[in-house]
Amino acid sequence: MKKIIFIALLLLSNNTFAQWFQASANAIIINKNIEEAREQAIKKAVKDALLFSGGTISSLQQVNQGVLVENQLILNSGGEIKALKIIEESQKNNLLTVNLKVNIITQSDLCFGGHFPKSMVISRFAMNVPQQTVDGQIYNLHKKVSNTFFNQLLLSPNLFNIRRYIDKPLQLGEKYNNKNLADTLASISSQTDSQFIVFGEINDLSVKFESKTSLNYWITNPDRHFYMTVYLYDALQGKLIFSKQYRQKTTWQYGKEQQADLNSKQFWEFQYGQAILSSLAQANIDISQRIQCIIPRARIVTVNSNNIRINLGKNNGLQQDMLVELSYSSNFKDQFGIQRQSSTIAKQAMKIIEVHENSAELTTIDDYPLSNIQINDIATIKSIQ
């Protein structure tokens, strides 16, 4: 029977203060929609500023609710972002660039889970509509999209400790969300040594070409859909914690018999490629918001006398000499196959004595024996108030 072990870390500081941070970002103007491009560029720049400041990505919600007046974004009263000023905005060809300053409150205990990048793997997205890839011969678009998303998430090491890219289809998504999901996730987590799994499905790539007898066939380009669903799983808890659909429809700038080169710069600079990148950027923000304040969990990988080793380490924000406490609970399935937990507080006090990239060794500091703790038990980092 698997137990859950809660590791509580002692916070040393509660300092709170505000600082100005400067960032810039750009976005492609699609269908002459400058407002949408400005919104996307502001989100990217604010996200970069928040990451640099150590702030929580959940504060981006303020940007969504804010009102742009001249060069200032008027925000609601909650959250970390207290002011936002657009210093400069420029357009070149179809690219809009914003340079802004953000006043951010940095607070060490505002989001305890934000101190710890989460162990994560990204899998190859599924192509649910292979017949729709014939137009443009974009048979491998799902592979390109998932690999691009993987590379985007790698750019946020203070949020995500990306451990692997799984280049094969997984039995996840809407089709497989059933009572066997917890077992599937447990197996993937064990194989990849990670807590979180990102999976996606491409649901619609349809495009309708005019007849060659129509004048529009020769003078206009048709619209093409891009519709995907992204899923975020907590494998150690055995459940789906986030899913969202992303829909785009924009100009497809290729003829019916023309092949689109997915490896070319041109494809990603065209409106359709930019629409895909826009969807991925929004999914990145959504996952960041959902995951940042979650307190991470780890697996116990070795138990030796009064020492244990867990599969979180430097890449997850752990440091030597951190003080921890343990408690644990049992995992079990009820008669309906639903996973349940019952918690028990333990008395062990522990300290991190050795930290590696993706693992750490803990030892007891009060000579209390490590009773009932076994390999594959689950450790959770938790704040001591």
N, C-alpha and C positions, 0 to 999 in steps of 0.2 A: 504493500500500500504506500503510495507516494505521499510524502509530507511536504508542507510548505514552510520554509524557514524564513522568518522576517529578520533582516539585519538592520538595526537602527544606528545611524551615524550621528554623532554629536556635532551640532552646528556651533561655530566659534564666533560668528559675527552677524549682527542684524543692521548693518549700516545702510542708510537710504539717502540718496542724493540724485540730483538731475544733472545731465550733461547734454551739450549739443554735439551731434554727430552729423557728418556730411557724407552724402552718397550720390551716385548718379547711375542711371540705367536707361535703356532704350527699348522701344517696341515698334514693330512694323504697323503702319497704318493700313488697315484692311478695309476695302470698300469705302474709302474716304472717311472712315469713322475716327476722327481725331480724338474725340472724347474717350472712346474705348481704349485707344492706344495710350493716351495720357494716363488713364486709370491703371493699365497694366504696367507702365513704366514706373509710376509712383509706387505701386505694390512691390515691384522688384527692388527699387532703391530702399524703401522702408525695411523690407525684409533683410537686406544686406546690412543696414544700419543696426537693426535689432540684433542680428547675429554677432556683429562686431562688438556691440555694447554688452552682450550677455543677457539681453532682455528676452522676454517670452514672445514667441511668434503669435500667441493668441491675441496680442495687442493689435494685430493687423485688422481685427474686426472693427476697430475704431476708424480705420481708413475707409472701410466699406460704408460706414454710417456717417462719415464726415461730409461736409459741404464745402466745395471749392469756391472761395471768394477772392477774386483777383489772384494774387500769388500766395495766398495762405489757405490752409485746410482747417476749417473750423471743426473741432472734434468734440465728441461727448466727454463728460467729466470723468468717466471711469477709465481704468487702464493705465499703462505706463507712459504712453505717448502724450505729452502735454502740449506740444505745438509742432507745426510742420510748415516750413516756408520753402517755396519753390524759388530758387535763386535764378535759374535760367532754364529756358525751354527753347529748343531749336528743332528745325526740320531739314532734312537733307534727303533728296529723292523721296523714298517712301518710309523713311525712318524718323521717328520722333524720339528726342533725347531730353531727359529732365535731369537737372542738377539741383538737389535740395538739401536742407538742413532739418534735422529732427531733434527735438528736445525730449530726451528719454530719461525716465526715472530708473536708475539701476538699484536694485534691492536684492541683497543676497538671499533672503528667505522668501521672496515674493512667490517663487515657484521652486520648491525643493527638487522636484524631479528634473528641472531644467539644468541642474548641475551635471547630469549624467547622460552622455550620448548613449542611445539605445542600440543594442546589438540587433542587426537586421540583415535579411537577405532579400534580393529582388529576383523574381522568376521571369522567364520568358512569358510574354502575354499570349493569350490564346487568340486565334483567328476564327471567329464564329461564322464568318461569311466568306469562305474561300472562293466561291463562284464570283463574288464581286471584285476580286483582285485581277480579273482578266483584263478589264479596261485599264490600260496603262501598264499592264504586266507587273503589278506591284505585289507579287506573290509573297515577298519577304517583308512586307511593311510591318507586320506585328513584331518581327525580330528586331527591326531597326528602331521601332518605337520603344520597345522595352529596354533595349541597350542604351538608347539616348536617355531614358528616364533614369536608368542605373547611373549613368555618368553625371546627371544633374544632381542626384542625391549625394554622390561622392563629394560634391563641392560644399557640403555642410557637415564637416566632421565634428563640430561641436553639438550637433543634433543627432546625427546618425553614425553609428559605428558599423559601416557596411562590411559584412564578412564574406559574402559570396554573391555571384550572379549565377543563377541556376538556368542553364541553357537547355531546358527541356520542359515539356508541358506537365503541369501538376493537376491533380484532381481537386481543384478548388474552384471558387466562383459559385454562381447561382445554382448551377446544375448539381453541385456536390455539397451544398449546405444542408446536411442532414445529421442524424445522430451519430454518424461515424466521423464527423468532422474533427472532434477532439483527438481521436486516434490518429487520423491523417496528419494533423498539425504536430502532434507529439513526435511522430516518426520523422517529419521534416526537420523539426527543431533539433532532435538528437543527431541527425546526419549533418546539419549545418552549424551546430553550436550557436544558435541564435534564438532570440525571443520573438522577434517580429518578422512577419513575412508579407511582402508586397506582391500582389498578383493583379493582373488586368485582363480584360477581354475587349476585343474590337468587335463591335456589334453591327456597324453599318458603314459601308464605303460606297454606297450607291451613287450613280451618276446617270443622267438621262441625256443622250445625244439626240439632236434634231436629225431629221431625215436629210440626206444629201440633196434632196430636191428643194429643201427649204433654204431661203436666203439667210436665215439665222445661222445655219450650219457653217457658213463661210465667214460671217462677220462678227459672231459672238462666241464666247466660250461658255459652256454649261456650268452649272453649280454642281459641286460634289459634296456629299455628306462625310463627316468624320464623327463617329459616335463610339465612345469607349466607356467602360466601367472599370474603376480602380477599387481594389479591396485591400484592406489592412487587417491582418490577423495577429492576435496575441497567441502565439503557439503554446506558451507555457500555461496559459489559462484555458487553452483549447476553444477559443471563440473568435468570431468576427467582431471587430470593434469599430470599423468604419468602412463605408462603401459610398461611392458617389458616381453619378453618370455625367459625362462631359460631351456636349453636342456642339458641333460646328457645321456650318454650311457656307462654302465660299467658292470662288472661281477655280475651276480645273483647267489649267492652261496647257493642256495637251490634246491632240486630236485623238479620234477613236482608235486608230491603228498605231498611234505613236507610243513608244515605250518611255516610261518615266524612270530615270536613273536615280535610285534612292541614295546612291553614294555621291551624287554630284552636289556641289554647293548651290547650283541653280535651283534644284528641286526644293531645298529648304528656304530659299529666298523668295520663291513664288508664294502667292497668297495661301495656297493649300498647305504647303509645308509650314508656313508661319502659323496657320490655324492649329496645326498639330502641336507645334512648340508652345503655343499659347495654352492649349489644354493641359499639356504636361507641366507647364509652369504653375498653373492654378492647382493641379493635383499635388504638386510639390508643396505649395503653401498650405493646402488643406491638411495634408498628412503632418506637416510641421506643427500646425495648430493643434491637431488632435493628439499628437504623441509627446510633445515637448514636456509637459508637466506630469506625465505618467511616471511613477516611481518604478525603476527597472527591476527586473528579476533575473536571477542567475541560477545555474544548475550546480549542485555540489558534484565535483568530479573526483575528488579523493578525500578519504577520511583516514587520519593516522594519529592515534593516541589523542592528544588534546588539540590537534591541528586539523583544519579542513582547507581545501582549495576550491575556489569557485571560478566560473568561466566569465567573469568580468574583470577588467584590469585597467591599465593606464588609458587605453583608448575609450574607456567608459567613465573616466573622471575619478577613479579610485586612487588614493594616495597612501603611502606607508604611514603607519602610526595612527590612522583613523581608528577611533574607538567605536565598537559595535556591540549590540546586544542581540541575542537570538530568541526567537520564539518560533513555534512550528504548528502546523495543523495537518490533518489527514485529508487526502483527496479520495473520493469514492464515487461510484456511480449508483444511482438509485434504480428502482425496478423499471423505470422508463428509459434508462440509458443516459440520463442527464447527470453531468458531473457536478458534485457537491463538495463543500469544504466544511470542516469543523476545526476551530482554532484552539490551541493550547499555548499559553505563555511559558517560555523556558527561562531558566535563571542564569544561563551562561553569559558571561561578559567576555568579549573578544576584542582583539586588536589586529589590524592588518600589519603583518611583519615583512611581507615581500610582495612586490607588484611587478607583473610582467605586462606585455602589450594587451593580452586578452584574458588574463587570469590573475588571481591574487591568492595569497596564503594567509589564513587567519589562525590565531592561536588564542587559547583561553588565558585570561589574566588573573583569574581568581582560583585556579586549580580545580574548578568544577568539572567533573567528567562530562564528555560529550555523549551522553546517553541518548539512544534512539535516533541519532543522526546517521544517515546512510548516503551512499553514492546515489545520485539522481534525485535526491531531495532538492527542493526549490528554495533559493534564497531571495529575499526581497529587501532592498535598501529602504530604510525608513527613518525619518527625522525624530530625534529625541527633543521634546519641547521642555 
